[in-house]
């Protein structure tokens, strides 16, 4: 469904993999906006299957990443680069 507008890639649900996706994330005074905290929060929500969606902003862009977790799937969308990362732990498979 998203393949026309977004590139879809598989991603491991670990802090190192997520941190790599976040790329250069500016240092922030608040802990909630620091890159390691953001990566940890994303992994926690995916591994524990905390359903819902959440935006993570980087710098001045208020919607840099969007995380969506449902009962069966979890996706992290890079809204700037038009890439959707599907987490492997949720059983998502691509047709590649």
N, C-alpha and C positions, 0 to 999 in steps of 0.2 A: 504494500500500500504506500509506504513512504519512499520507496526506491526511486520514484520519479523526481522527487524534490530533495531527498536526503540520501546520503551514502550510509549504508548500515554495516557496522563492524561488531564482532564479538569482543567482549571485554571480561576479564577475570574480576571477580568481586573481592579484590584485595587492595590494600591501601597504596601499594607501590604502583599498580596498574592505573588506578584512578588518579593518583598524583601526576603521573606521566601525561594523562589526558588534559589535566588542568593547565599544563604548560607554565608559562610565566604568569604567576599570580602575584600582584603587588602586596607588599607587607602592609598589614593593617594594625592599628592600635587595638581594636577589639579582637578578642580571641575567636569569635564566631566567623570572622572574615579572613583568618589566617589560612594558608593553603593546607597545612597538615590537619587542621581542625575540619575544614571542608571535606577533604578526602576521607577522613575518619567518619564523619557524619553520613556521607553517602554510602560507604561500606556498611555501616551499622544499620541503616534503613533497608538496604538490599538484603543483607544476610539474615536479619531478624524479620524480614517481610513486613515492614511497617508501611501499610497501604496509604497512598496519597500522592500528592505532587508538591514539589518545592523548587523554587528558583534560587540559584546561587549566582551572585553578581561578582564581577571582577572589575575593580576600579570604578569608572564612571558609567559603565554599561550595566543597567539594572537587571538585564535578563541574559546573562552570558551562557548559563547552563540551566536546563530543566531536568529534574529527576522525576520519573513517574514509576511508582511501584504498585502493582496490583497483586491479586492472589496468585496468579500464575506467571507474571512477567515483570521485568524491571528494565527500564530504559533510561539512559542519560543522554540528553540531546545537547549538542554543542550548537547553539542557535546562531553563532557568528559564522562558523565554518560549514554548517549544514550537514552535520554528521550525527547519526544516532548510534549509540553504543548499547548493544543488548547484552545483559549480564548472563554469562554462561551458567551460573548456579541456578538460574530460574528455568532451565531446560529449553531455552530458545535456540532454534536451529535455522540456519540460512540454507538456501538452495544452491550455494556455491560449490 
